[in-house]
Amino acid sequence: MASMPVLLAEVRARLSAAAVRSGRAPEDVTLVAVVKTLPPEVVAEAVRLGIADLGENRVQEAQVHQQLVPRDAARWHFIGHLQRNKAGKVPGLFDVVHSVDDLELATALARRAAEAGRTLPVLVEVNVSGEASKFGVSPEALPELLEGMAAISHLELRGLMTVPAVADRPEEARAGFAMLRELRDRGAARIGRALPELSMGMSGDFEVAIEEGATLVRVGSALFGARQG
Ligand SMILES: *Cc1c(COP(=O)(O)O)cnc(C)c1O
């Protein structure tokens, strides 16, 4: 296993190359380092190496990580399934939530953001593969959810996120990524405002996602090695 600086340099080089070959600027793609299951010391090391965006899928684990990594040392992204009863902790711990998939959760987050005196940037998670095991709103129900969320104050609707079906080859994810981009274009037209962010692409397929327009790629194992459990 190569060291973290080597892996980080490799991932950054692949990210830049994918951006350039699709006619985009590397700065237009944000690398979100997914630090779920990592010890706080490893998260701190990643931040020392210049990682500015951290992805978490559990509220409690983020609290543990933030005991060692200051809240303002990075931008904290919530990317996992969020239970409504945890919404109260989110405005204090996170800068952006990628995984909103129903109006009740959106409303709960907005209320908590208002209590915290801030506006919370959010993305809507879409289930592009239709697999029952996946979280996310269906493509059919997306327009109505976007309209509902656009009307809520203290939420800043930034774009869409997806986790495609598990595939053997990166190319198999391309259609799902293209679909998310099209859903974003149609959704933005429908609510009459831009939805600039597309959160898509993980270790196995982030280059394909960038070619299809990703602005946020969520990369864990390519940076930190395979997770235990
Ligand atoms: C774990 C996770 C990732 C990172 O996955 P890797 O394959 O390790 O890069 C990205 N997005 C979500 C939602 C995740 O849960």
The ligand as an SDF file (V2000), in Angstrom:
LIG
                    3D

 15 15  0  0  0  0  0  0  0  0999 V2000
  -18.1240    5.1930    1.1040 C   0  0  0  0  0  0  0  0  0  0  0  0
  -18.7250    6.1670    0.1590 C   0  0  0  0  0  0  0  0  0  0  0  0
  -17.9550    6.7520   -0.8660 C   0  0  0  0  0  0  0  0  0  0  0  0
  -16.4970    6.4080   -1.1230 C   0  0  0  0  0  0  0  0  0  0  0  0
  -16.3840    5.1180   -1.6490 O   0  0  0  0  0  0  0  0  0  0  0  0
  -14.9770    4.5810   -2.2080 P   0  0  0  0  0  0  0  0  0  0  0  0
  -15.3780    3.5140   -3.1580 O   0  0  0  0  0  0  0  0  0  0  0  0
  -14.2220    4.0840   -1.0350 O   0  0  0  0  0  0  0  0  0  0  0  0
  -14.2980    5.7060   -2.8780 O   0  0  0  0  0  0  0  0  0  0  0  0
  -18.5810    7.6740   -1.6780 C   0  0  0  0  0  0  0  0  0  0  0  0
  -19.8770    8.0140   -1.5180 N   0  0  0  0  0  0  0  0  0  0  0  0
  -20.6390    7.4720   -0.5560 C   0  0  0  0  0  0  0  0  0  0  0  0
  -22.0610    7.9020   -0.4330 C   0  0  0  0  0  0  0  0  0  0  0  0
  -20.0900    6.5390    0.3050 C   0  0  0  0  0  0  0  0  0  0  0  0
  -20.8650    6.0020    1.2640 O   0  0  0  0  0  0  0  0  0  0  0  0
  1  2  1  0
  2  3  1  0
  2 14  2  0
  3  4  1  0
  3 10  2  0
  4  5  1  0
  5  6  1  0
  6  7  2  0
  6  8  1  0
  6  9  1  0
 10 11  1  0
 11 12  2  0
 12 13  1  0
 12 14  1  0
 14 15  1  0
M  END
$$$$
